[in-house]
Amino acid sequence: MGKPGDVMMQRELCSLTLDTLEKAFTPQMTVQAPYVWSDDNRWRANYMRVDDSNRAGLAAAGAARREDQQKAKADGRARTS
């Protein structure tokens, strides 16, 4: 919902989303947001990258998430935060 740390962009995108939900007059209506993340696409090179530099951390985070999900299921909660 916008660039990390850009609170104004995030709020405006949230407002645009809610306005679209309220005013949509046909199914599958889309609205083009007036924002661009950056002037270049260098961020794409690292987006969702998995390699030797982050593999162990991602695996540990996944294991912790699965453990939380199992605990939530055992406690009768449908989702974890």
Rosetta constraint file for C-alpha pairs under 8 A:
AtomPair CA 1 CA 10 HARMONIC 5.55 0.50
AtomPair CA 1 CA 13 HARMONIC 6.53 0.50
AtomPair CA 1 CA 14 HARMONIC 7.12 0.50
AtomPair CA 2 CA 6 HARMONIC 6.96 0.50
AtomPair CA 2 CA 9 HARMONIC 5.85 0.50
AtomPair CA 2 CA 10 HARMONIC 4.86 0.50
AtomPair CA 2 CA 13 HARMONIC 6.94 0.50
AtomPair CA 2 CA 37 HARMONIC 7.62 0.50
AtomPair CA 3 CA 9 HARMONIC 7.19 0.50
AtomPair CA 3 CA 10 HARMONIC 7.14 0.50
AtomPair CA 3 CA 37 HARMONIC 6.60 0.50
AtomPair CA 6 CA 10 HARMONIC 6.28 0.50
AtomPair CA 7 CA 11 HARMONIC 6.08 0.50
AtomPair CA 8 CA 12 HARMONIC 6.15 0.50
AtomPair CA 9 CA 13 HARMONIC 6.05 0.50
AtomPair CA 10 CA 14 HARMONIC 6.10 0.50
AtomPair CA 11 CA 15 HARMONIC 6.11 0.50
AtomPair CA 12 CA 16 HARMONIC 6.07 0.50
AtomPair CA 13 CA 17 HARMONIC 6.07 0.50
AtomPair CA 13 CA 33 HARMONIC 7.39 0.50
AtomPair CA 14 CA 18 HARMONIC 6.26 0.50
AtomPair CA 15 CA 19 HARMONIC 6.07 0.50
AtomPair CA 16 CA 20 HARMONIC 6.07 0.50
AtomPair CA 16 CA 33 HARMONIC 7.76 0.50
AtomPair CA 17 CA 21 HARMONIC 6.28 0.50
AtomPair CA 18 CA 22 HARMONIC 6.21 0.50
AtomPair CA 19 CA 23 HARMONIC 6.02 0.50
AtomPair CA 20 CA 24 HARMONIC 5.47 0.50
AtomPair CA 20 CA 31 HARMONIC 7.33 0.50
AtomPair CA 24 CA 29 HARMONIC 6.22 0.50
AtomPair CA 25 CA 29 HARMONIC 7.40 0.50
AtomPair CA 41 CA 45 HARMONIC 7.87 0.50
AtomPair CA 42 CA 46 HARMONIC 7.94 0.50
AtomPair CA 43 CA 47 HARMONIC 6.39 0.50
AtomPair CA 45 CA 49 HARMONIC 7.58 0.50
AtomPair CA 50 CA 54 HARMONIC 6.23 0.50
AtomPair CA 50 CA 55 HARMONIC 5.90 0.50
AtomPair CA 51 CA 55 HARMONIC 5.58 0.50
AtomPair CA 52 CA 56 HARMONIC 7.63 0.50
AtomPair CA 54 CA 58 HARMONIC 6.20 0.50
AtomPair CA 55 CA 59 HARMONIC 6.11 0.50
AtomPair CA 56 CA 60 HARMONIC 6.15 0.50
AtomPair CA 57 CA 61 HARMONIC 6.15 0.50
AtomPair CA 58 CA 62 HARMONIC 6.12 0.50
AtomPair CA 59 CA 63 HARMONIC 6.19 0.50
AtomPair CA 60 CA 64 HARMONIC 6.16 0.50
AtomPair CA 61 CA 65 HARMONIC 6.13 0.50
AtomPair CA 62 CA 66 HARMONIC 6.18 0.50
AtomPair CA 63 CA 67 HARMONIC 6.19 0.50
AtomPair CA 64 CA 68 HARMONIC 6.19 0.50
AtomPair CA 65 CA 69 HARMONIC 6.18 0.50
AtomPair CA 66 CA 70 HARMONIC 6.23 0.50
AtomPair CA 67 CA 71 HARMONIC 6.26 0.50
AtomPair CA 68 CA 72 HARMONIC 6.09 0.50
AtomPair CA 68 CA 80 HARMONIC 6.83 0.50
AtomPair CA 69 CA 73 HARMONIC 6.11 0.50
AtomPair CA 69 CA 79 HARMONIC 7.10 0.50
AtomPair CA 69 CA 80 HARMONIC 6.34 0.50
AtomPair CA 70 CA 74 HARMONIC 6.18 0.50
AtomPair CA 71 CA 75 HARMONIC 6.15 0.50
AtomPair CA 72 CA 76 HARMONIC 6.13 0.50
AtomPair CA 72 CA 77 HARMONIC 4.86 0.50
AtomPair CA 72 CA 78 HARMONIC 6.63 0.50
AtomPair CA 72 CA 79 HARMONIC 6.66 0.50
AtomPair CA 72 CA 80 HARMONIC 6.39 0.50
AtomPair CA 73 CA 77 HARMONIC 5.54 0.50
AtomPair CA 73 CA 78 HARMONIC 6.30 0.50
AtomPair CA 73 CA 79 HARMONIC 7.93 0.50
